[in-house]
Amino acid sequence: MPEFKPEEIKNAILDAMPEAEVEVEDTAGDGNHFQANVTAEEFIGKSLIEQHKMVYKALEGMDVHALGLKTCTP
């Protein structure tokens, strides 16, 4: 299983949503369990599921084992 740094996940999200505010924490310290908080104008008018799909699409190709995700609008 690949290990990631929080910055790698944050940068992948920012590549897809450059104006977003993104915080990523490695919750277990093992490079496999993360909590991401994403605030983006792109989420306005989108359901929570649609918001999460947007973030997961940004992480496509990264095999992140466990990601807790909180999304919101500014």
Order of alpha helices (4+ residues) and beta strands (2+ residues): alpha-beta-beta-alpha-beta
